[in-house]
Amino acid sequence: MQNGLPSNGIGLGAFGASPNQDGVPNLLKYVLGMKSDERFDATHGPQAGTRNIGGDVYLTLRFAQSLTAPAAQLFVEESTNLGDWTPTAIECGPSYDNGDGTKTRTFRHTQPMGSGLSGDLRLKASSN
C-alpha cells in the first residue's frame, strides 16, 4: 500500500510481481528496504566479494536489510553445485545501522575458495 500497489496481494501487489519490470520481485525489494518502483541495480542489490579469515579466502555476500520489514525474512543460502542450496552461510563481521532504516549484513560461504569445491551464495526472501 505504501507504494501505491494493491494491498490484496494480487496483480502488481503480489509478492512475486515486478511492477517496474526489472525482474526483482516486490518481496525482495521490501526486505531490502527498497520501493517497488525503484530500479534494482548494483547500488541496491547484494554485492559479492571475498574476505580473508585466518589465512583462507571466502566468498562473501553483503546487502542492506530493512529494519522495518517484520513480515518477511532474508536467508543467505550456499551451494557447491548450483543445484542444492542450504541456509548454512555464516554471518561474518558486525552488522551496522545505515541510518536510513536499513542495516548492512555480510555472510560468507562455509568452504574457503581454495578448497577445490565450487562455492556460490544467493539471497532468498520469504514471507512469514
GUDREN-669145 format. One record per atom (N, C-alpha, C): x, y, z; atom name. Coordinates in pm, 1 decimal. Each point is the difference from the previous one (the first is absolute). Last residue first. Layout:
# residues N
{{X; Y; Z}; "CA"} ...
***
This chain:
# residues 128
{{657.5; -1430.6; 617.4}; "N"} {{-34.0; -75.6; 121.8}; "CA"} {{-138.1; -56.9; -6.9}; "C"} {{333.3; 91.5; -430.0}; "N"} {{-98.8; 67.7; 83.5}; "CA"} {{-33.6; -88.2; 118.9}; "C"} {{474.2; 37.6; -293.5}; "N"} {{-115.6; -83.7; 33.1}; "CA"} {{-96.3; 81.7; 84.0}; "C"} {{485.4; 23.0; -344.1}; "N"} {{-98.5; 66.8; 86.1}; "CA"} {{-118.6; -93.2; 21.6}; "C"} {{556.9; -48.8; -139.7}; "N"} {{-136.6; -48.0; -18.2}; "CA"} {{-90.6; 72.0; 98.3}; "C"} {{528.3; 0.1; -250.0}; "N"} {{-87.4; 62.7; 97.5}; "CA"} {{-142.6; -42.1; -30.4}; "C"} {{505.9; -246.5; -103.6}; "N"} {{-115.8; 71.8; -51.8}; "CA"} {{-82.8; 52.7; 116.2}; "C"} {{523.3; -239.6; -158.4}; "N"} {{-89.7; 53.4; 101.6}; "CA"} {{-117.4; 67.6; -69.8}; "C"} {{431.0; -389.9; -104.2}; "N"} {{-94.2; 101.4; -44.4}; "CA"} {{-88.2; 41.0; 117.0}; "C"} {{472.5; -314.0; -158.0}; "N"} {{-74.4; 65.8; 106.7}; "CA"} {{-87.1; 110.4; -54.3}; "C"} {{308.6; -490.1; -121.6}; "N"} {{-63.7; 120.3; -51.3}; "CA"} {{-78.1; 62.6; 115.0}; "C"} {{431.5; -299.9; 106.9}; "N"} {{-143.8; -6.6; -23.9}; "CA"} {{-47.4; 132.2; -59.7}; "C"} {{450.6; -71.7; 143.4}; "N"} {{-23.0; -88.3; -113.2}; "CA"} {{-147.6; -17.7; -31.5}; "C"} {{227.5; 292.1; 336.2}; "N"} {{-30.7; -136.2; 45.0}; "CA"} {{-19.5; -98.9; -114.2}; "C"} {{94.5; 505.8; 36.2}; "N"} {{105.1; -91.7; -42.7}; "CA"} {{-26.6; -144.6; 35.2}; "C"} {{-298.3; 363.9; 128.3}; "N"} {{7.7; -4.5; -145.6}; "CA"} {{105.6; -98.0; -49.7}; "C"} {{-249.1; -83.6; 474.9}; "N"} {{90.2; 98.9; -58.8}; "CA"} {{12.0; -19.6; -150.6}; "C"} {{-443.2; -127.8; 291.1}; "N"} {{121.0; -58.8; -56.6}; "CA"} {{90.7; 108.8; -56.8}; "C"} {{-424.0; 104.7; 192.8}; "N"} {{66.5; -80.6; 102.5}; "CA"} {{130.6; -60.1; -49.8}; "C"} {{-210.5; 483.6; -164.7}; "N"} {{-16.6; -143.1; -27.4}; "CA"} {{73.2; -77.3; 109.3}; "C"} {{-180.8; 492.7; 118.1}; "N"} {{102.9; -68.4; -76.7}; "CA"} {{-36.8; -146.1; -19.3}; "C"} {{-238.2; 531.1; 115.0}; "N"} {{5.9; -144.4; 22.4}; "CA"} {{112.0; -57.9; -85.1}; "C"} {{-201.0; 509.4; 207.2}; "N"} {{90.9; -72.7; -87.9}; "CA"} {{3.7; -146.2; 41.8}; "C"} {{-323.7; 495.5; 50.2}; "N"} {{42.2; -130.2; 50.9}; "CA"} {{90.8; -65.3; -102.5}; "C"} {{-251.5; 510.3; 147.5}; "N"} {{83.5; -76.3; -92.6}; "CA"} {{47.4; -126.5; 68.8}; "C"} {{-465.9; 307.5; 69.0}; "N"} {{128.3; -37.6; 59.2}; "CA"} {{76.1; -82.9; -102.1}; "C"} {{-426.9; 403.2; -3.7}; "N"} {{58.2; -128.8; -39.4}; "CA"} {{125.4; -27.2; 81.9}; "C"} {{-263.1; 408.7; 17.9}; "N"} {{-99.2; -106.0; 16.2}; "CA"} {{49.0; -135.7; -44.4}; "C"} {{275.8; 391.2; 3.6}; "N"} {{-107.5; 26.5; -95.8}; "CA"} {{-111.2; -105.3; 7.9}; "C"} {{433.2; 8.7; 242.2}; "N"} {{-65.5; 126.3; 30.7}; "CA"} {{-113.2; 35.8; -95.1}; "C"} {{297.6; -405.3; 42.3}; "N"} {{34.7; 98.8; -101.4}; "CA"} {{-64.4; 135.4; 23.4}; "C"} {{169.2; -432.5; 325.6}; "N"} {{-115.5; 80.8; -36.0}; "CA"} {{44.3; 108.3; -97.6}; "C"} {{246.1; -492.8; 64.2}; "N"} {{-3.7; 137.9; 47.6}; "CA"} {{-118.9; 74.2; -57.9}; "C"} {{252.1; -522.3; 126.5}; "N"} {{-93.8; 73.0; -84.5}; "CA"} {{0.0; 143.3; 53.0}; "C"} {{436.8; -326.7; 51.1}; "N"} {{-120.4; 56.9; 60.4}; "CA"} {{-92.1; 58.7; -106.4}; "C"} {{319.7; -425.6; -103.2}; "N"} {{12.1; 142.8; 26.3}; "CA"} {{-127.7; 53.7; 59.8}; "C"} {{-93.9; -424.3; -247.6}; "N"} {{134.4; 36.6; 44.2}; "CA"} {{9.9; 151.7; 14.2}; "C"} {{-360.1; -460.5; -57.0}; "N"} {{10.5; 146.2; 8.9}; "CA"} {{137.7; 34.0; 55.4}; "C"} {{-118.3; -448.0; -286.7}; "N"} {{33.3; 51.5; 132.8}; "CA"} {{7.8; 152.2; -2.9}; "C"} {{-275.2; -423.4; -286.1}; "N"} {{100.1; 106.1; -9.7}; "CA"} {{15.3; 64.5; 137.9}; "C"} {{-318.5; -356.1; -126.1}; "N"} {{110.2; -21.4; 93.4}; "CA"} {{110.7; 104.7; -10.6}; "C"} {{-466.3; -155.4; -217.0}; "N"} {{15.8; 127.2; 71.5}; "CA"} {{112.4; -6.3; 103.7}; "C"} {{-50.2; -272.8; -492.8}; "N"} {{-26.6; -12.2; 143.4}; "CA"} {{24.0; 134.8; 67.1}; "C"} {{-68.1; -271.0; -523.5}; "N"} {{23.5; 123.2; 76.5}; "CA"} {{-36.8; -22.9; 145.7}; "C"} {{115.4; -268.3; -502.5}; "N"} {{-42.3; -19.6; 138.7}; "CA"} {{39.3; 124.2; 80.0}; "C"} {{96.6; 9.2; -454.4}; "N"} {{-124.3; -77.2; 0.4}; "CA"} {{-57.4; -16.0; 139.1}; "C"} {{430.8; 207.0; -131.7}; "N"} {{-109.6; 78.8; -57.7}; "CA"} {{-132.7; -75.0; -8.2}; "C"} {{434.4; -128.3; 220.3}; "N"} {{-30.3; -57.7; -131.0}; "CA"} {{-112.0; 72.1; -75.6}; "C"} {{168.8; 82.7; 451.4}; "N"} {{127.1; -36.4; -62.9}; "CA"} {{-24.3; -59.1; -139.5}; "C"} {{-270.2; 371.3; 358.0}; "N"} {{-0.5; -122.1; -80.2}; "CA"} {{141.9; -27.6; -47.6}; "C"} {{-335.4; 331.0; 371.9}; "N"} {{123.7; -33.1; -69.5}; "CA"} {{-14.6; -132.3; -73.6}; "C"} {{-316.7; 446.9; 223.7}; "N"} {{18.4; -142.2; -24.3}; "CA"} {{129.4; -22.2; -77.2}; "C"} {{-271.7; 379.1; 325.2}; "N"} {{112.4; -15.5; -91.8}; "CA"} {{24.5; -149.5; -11.0}; "C"} {{-459.9; 300.1; 131.9}; "N"} {{88.7; -112.0; 26.2}; "CA"} {{113.9; 5.7; -100.4}; "C"} {{-426.9; 332.6; 224.4}; "N"} {{101.7; -25.0; -101.2}; "CA"} {{86.4; -116.1; 44.7}; "C"} {{-542.5; 170.5; 109.1}; "N"} {{134.7; -34.9; 44.7}; "CA"} {{90.8; -15.4; -120.4}; "C"} {{-513.3; 252.4; 168.7}; "N"} {{80.5; -77.9; -94.6}; "CA"} {{139.0; -24.7; 57.5}; "C"} {{-348.2; 274.5; 200.8}; "N"} {{-81.1; -105.3; -60.8}; "CA"} {{78.8; -86.5; -96.5}; "C"} {{166.7; 397.6; 242.4}; "N"} {{-18.9; -114.5; 88.3}; "CA"} {{-77.4; -115.8; -62.4}; "C"} {{272.8; 446.6; -135.3}; "N"} {{-70.7; -100.1; -80.4}; "CA"} {{-24.4; -125.9; 83.0}; "C"} {{267.9; 423.9; 88.7}; "N"} {{-144.0; 16.3; 19.6}; "CA"} {{-81.2; -96.0; -85.6}; "C"} {{480.6; 56.5; -4.9}; "N"} {{-26.2; -17.8; 143.3}; "CA"} {{-149.2; 4.0; 28.4}; "C"} {{288.1; -147.8; -466.6}; "N"} {{-92.8; 92.1; 64.8}; "CA"} {{-16.4; -33.9; 147.6}; "C"} {{450.6; -102.5; -285.4}; "N"} {{-128.0; -62.5; 34.4}; "CA"} {{-85.9; 100.7; 74.1}; "C"} {{461.1; -37.5; -352.6}; "N"} {{-72.2; 81.1; 97.4}; "CA"} {{-137.2; -62.7; 20.9}; "C"} {{477.6; -257.8; -152.7}; "N"} {{-124.8; 62.2; -42.3}; "CA"} {{-56.1; 85.2; 112.4}; "C"} {{433.0; -365.4; -192.7}; "N"} {{-35.8; 111.5; 88.2}; "CA"} {{-125.1; 66.8; -55.3}; "C"} {{320.1; -479.6; -36.0}; "N"} {{-115.5; 69.6; -55.2}; "CA"} {{-42.0; 105.3; 102.2}; "C"} {{472.6; -334.6; -128.8}; "N"} {{-91.7; 69.8; 89.0}; "CA"} {{-115.6; 61.4; -78.7}; "C"} {{433.2; -402.2; -13.3}; "N"} {{-97.0; 76.9; -75.9}; "CA"} {{-96.4; 64.8; 98.9}; "C"} {{505.6; -131.3; 153.6}; "N"} {{-138.5; -46.7; -12.0}; "CA"} {{-80.3; 93.1; -89.5}; "C"} {{544.5; -157.7; 155.3}; "N"} {{-84.0; 98.7; -67.6}; "CA"} {{-138.1; -61.0; -25.1}; "C"} {{416.1; -86.2; 388.1}; "N"} {{-83.5; -56.7; -106.5}; "CA"} {{-87.6; 110.4; -58.3}; "C"} {{291.5; 84.0; 370.1}; "N"} {{84.2; -45.1; -110.4}; "CA"} {{-75.8; -66.2; -113.5}; "C"} {{-219.3; 187.1; 390.4}; "N"} {{96.5; -99.1; 46.3}; "CA"} {{88.3; -55.8; -110.5}; "C"} {{-348.4; 269.4; -201.7}; "N"} {{-24.3; -33.9; 140.4}; "CA"} {{96.5; -110.7; 37.7}; "C"} {{-133.6; 375.0; -417.7}; "N"} {{105.8; -85.8; 51.4}; "CA"} {{-24.7; -19.9; 148.8}; "C"} {{-354.2; 120.3; -418.8}; "N"} {{55.5; 40.0; 129.1}; "CA"} {{102.8; -103.4; 42.3}; "C"} {{-318.7; 199.4; -462.7}; "N"} {{77.9; -102.8; 68.7}; "CA"} {{49.9; 56.0; 131.8}; "C"} {{-453.7; 98.8; -345.4}; "N"} {{137.8; 37.5; 27.8}; "CA"} {{73.7; -118.0; 59.2}; "C"} {{-516.8; 209.8; -216.2}; "N"} {{91.2; -111.2; 24.1}; "CA"} {{139.7; 54.3; 25.1}; "C"} {{-504.0; 226.2; 74.5}; "N"} {{131.4; 15.7; -62.3}; "CA"} {{89.2; -116.6; 39.9}; "C"} {{-568.8; 142.1; -44.0}; "N"} {{109.2; -67.1; 69.8}; "CA"} {{130.5; 16.0; -77.0}; "C"} {{-348.9; 380.3; -112.8}; "N"} {{-1.9; -144.6; 14.3}; "CA"} {{114.8; -55.6; 80.5}; "C"} {{-69.0; 471.5; -122.7}; "N"} {{-104.8; -48.3; 90.8}; "CA"} {{10.2; -148.3; 31.1}; "C"} {{296.2; 237.7; -303.3}; "N"} {{5.0; 77.8; 124.2}; "CA"} {{-102.8; -48.2; 101.8}; "C"} {{33.4; -190.3; -445.4}; "N"} {{111.0; -40.2; 86.9}; "CA"} {{6.7; 79.5; 130.4}; "C"} {{-480.0; -20.6; -216.0}; "N"} {{130.9; 4.8; -64.4}; "CA"} {{107.3; -33.2; 103.1}; "C"} {{-574.0; 59.7; -97.8}; "N"} {{97.9; -82.4; 70.0}; "CA"} {{131.1; 6.8; -76.6}; "C"} {{-421.1; 365.4; 30.8}; "N"} {{75.6; -90.6; -86.2}; "CA"} {{106.7; -70.9; 82.4}; "C"} {{-481.3; 184.7; 189.2}; "N"} {{142.1; 31.6; -7.6}; "CA"} {{70.8; -102.6; -88.8}; "C"} {{-467.1; -4.2; 145.5}; "N"} {{24.8; 62.7; -129.9}; "CA"} {{146.8; 39.9; -19.5}; "C"} {{-164.2; -204.2; 408.1}; "N"} {{-29.5; -91.6; -110.5}; "CA"} {{28.3; 61.3; -136.3}; "C"} {{285.2; 138.3; 437.0}; "N"} {{-136.4; 21.5; -46.1}; "CA"} {{-23.0; -87.0; -123.0}; "C"} {{359.3; -132.1; 400.3}; "N"} {{-19.7; 75.6; -123.9}; "CA"} {{-148.5; 21.9; -25.6}; "C"} {{249.2; -266.6; 351.3}; "N"} {{-26.3; 140.0; 32.3}; "CA"} {{-17.5; 88.6; -121.1}; "C"} {{62.5; -494.3; 44.7}; "N"} {{123.5; 76.2; -17.3}; "CA"} {{-18.6; 149.5; 28.6}; "C"} {{-367.3; -300.0; 15.9}; "N"} {{92.9; -43.0; 104.1}; "CA"} {{134.3; 72.9; -10.9}; "C"} {{-332.0; 85.5; -330.8}; "N"} {{-52.8; 36.1; 131.2}; "CA"} {{101.4; -32.4; 110.1}; "C"} {{89.4; -143.5; -442.7}; "N"} {{20.4; 144.5; 15.5}; "CA"} {{-46.6; 46.9; 138.4}; "C"} {{-81.8; -447.2; -112.1}; "N"} {{142.7; 23.5; 19.3}; "CA"} {{29.0; 148.9; 18.3}; "C"} {{-444.6; -123.7; -96.8}; "N"} {{40.4; -49.9; 131.2}; "CA"} {{148.0; 26.8; 26.3}; "C"} {{-193.4; 106.8; -430.9}; "N"} {{-37.2; 91.2; 108.7}; "CA"} {{53.2; -45.4; 135.3}; "C"} {{262.6; -179.0; -438.0}; "N"} {{-134.8; -2.7; 58.3}; "CA"} {{-18.2; 96.2; 117.0}; "C"} {{312.5; 24.2; -455.1}; "N"} {{19.7; -20.6; 143.2}; "CA"} {{-136.8; 9.9; 68.0}; "C"} {{79.9; 80.7; -473.9}; "N"} {{25.9; -140.5; 30.1}; "CA"} {{20.9; -30.3; 147.0}; "C"} {{-128.8; 418.2; -240.9}; "N"} {{145.9; -17.4; 7.6}; "CA"} {{37.7; -142.1; 38.8}; "C"} {{-450.6; 251.2; -71.2}; "N"} {{52.7; -99.5; -92.7}; "CA"} {{152.6; -8.0; -0.4}; "C"} {{-332.5; 248.0; 283.2}; "N"} {{78.3; 77.9; -96.7}; "CA"} {{77.3; -89.8; -96.5}; "C"} {{-287.9; -201.1; 335.8}; "N"} {{-75.0; 106.4; -67.8}; "CA"} {{80.7; 82.0; -100.8}; "C"} {{20.2; -498.4; 197.0}; "N"} {{104.7; 100.9; -19.6}; "CA"} {{-63.1; 115.4; -78.6}; "C"} {{-170.8; -460.4; 331.5}; "N"} {{-13.6; 94.7; -111.6}; "CA"} {{116.6; 98.5; -2.9}; "C"} {{-98.2; -355.4; 336.8}; "N"} {{88.7; -33.2; -111.0}; "CA"} {{-7.1; 95.5; -117.7}; "C"} {{-275.7; 49.5; 398.8}; "N"} {{139.1; -11.6; 44.5}; "CA"} {{96.1; -20.0; -116.9}; "C"} {{-459.6; 256.8; -103.2}; "N"} {{40.6; -134.3; 43.0}; "CA"} {{147.5; -2.2; 38.4}; "C"} {{-267.1; 374.0; -190.8}; "N"} {{27.0; -2.2; 143.5}; "CA"} {{43.5; -136.0; 52.5}; "C"} {{-138.7; 97.3; -456.9}; "N"} {{126.7; 69.0; 25.5}; "CA"} {{37.1; 2.2; 147.3}; "C"} {{-354.5; -356.0; -82.1}; "N"} {{42.1; 93.4; -104.3}; "CA"} {{134.9; 61.6; 32.9}; "C"} {{-228.5; -168.0; 429.1}; "N"} {{-11.8; -52.9; -136.1}; "CA"} {{47.2; 106.3; -99.3}; "C"} {{-44.4; 45.6; 495.5}; "N"} {{99.9; -100.7; -34.3}; "CA"} {{-14.2; -62.2; -137.0}; "C"} {{-247.6; 371.3; 242.8}; "N"} {{-58.2; -133.7; 8.7}; "CA"} {{95.0; -109.9; -45.7}; "C"} {{55.0; 496.5; -4.8}; "N"} {{34.6; -62.2; 128.7}; "CA"} {{-53.8; -141.7; 13.1}; "C"} {{168.5; 325.6; -439.3}; "N"} {{-114.7; -64.5; 64.2}; "CA"} {{42.3; -72.5; 128.1}; "C"} {{300.0; 415.3; -133.6}; "N"} {{-35.0; -127.8; -61.3}; "CA"} {{-120.7; -59.8; 70.0}; "C"} {{273.4; 412.0; 98.3}; "N"} {{-110.8; 17.0; -92.4}; "CA"} {{-40.3; -126.9; -71.9}; "C"} {{333.1; 54.8; 358.5}; "N"} {{52.1; 28.1; -133.2}; "CA"} {{-109.9; 13.2; -105.1}; "C"} {{-84.3; -105.5; 460.7}; "N"} {{87.5; 116.6; 7.4}; "CA"} {{51.6; 41.1; -137.3}; "C"} {{-258.8; -397.3; 58.8}; "N"} {{-82.7; 119.1; 0.0}; "CA"} {{87.0; 125.4; 0.0}; "C"} 
***
